[in-house]
Amino acid sequence: MQVAKQPQMTADSAQQLNAPGPLLEEFLAHQQRPALLDASFHPPAIKLQQIDKDLLIDLAQLLEIEPYDYLEIAHAAYLLTLEPGFIDSNLYIQRLIHSIAAMDSNEQGLFALPKDEIQQRIQQFYAM
C-alpha cells in the first residue's frame, strides 16, 4: 500500500476501508468541494427564544440597581436560576447567569465581574 499525499489521504483511506455505497460517494463528494465554500460558510445565528430574551432583560435590569453591589447581583442572578423556564433557556445564557451567581467579592473585587463586562456579554447575544 502506498501512502497518499496529505490532501488526498482522507479520500484514499475512505475508499480503501469502505465498501462502495451511497455514503462513501457522499463523503467523497464532500471532500472534493472547493475550500472556498468552506471559507465562506458562517454558522447560522442563534435564534433567541422568548425565555432567553426575558432572562437577558432581567439580568440587564439587575445591573441598574444602585448602588451596584456584587453580592446582591450574584444573589439575584442565583434567583434567576430558580425560574421555571431557566432550564429551557439557551445554554450560553445559563452559563453567563451561573458565572454571575458564583461571583464573590473581596476587598479588591478580584473575583467579581465588572458591571461593564456583564453588559458586554449580554450585548453579545443580541449581536448574533
Salt bridges, closest charged atoms under 4 A:
ASP38 OD1 - ARG33 NH2 2.59
GLU66 OE2 - LYS115 NZ 3.61
GLU117 OE2 - ARG121 NH2 2.85
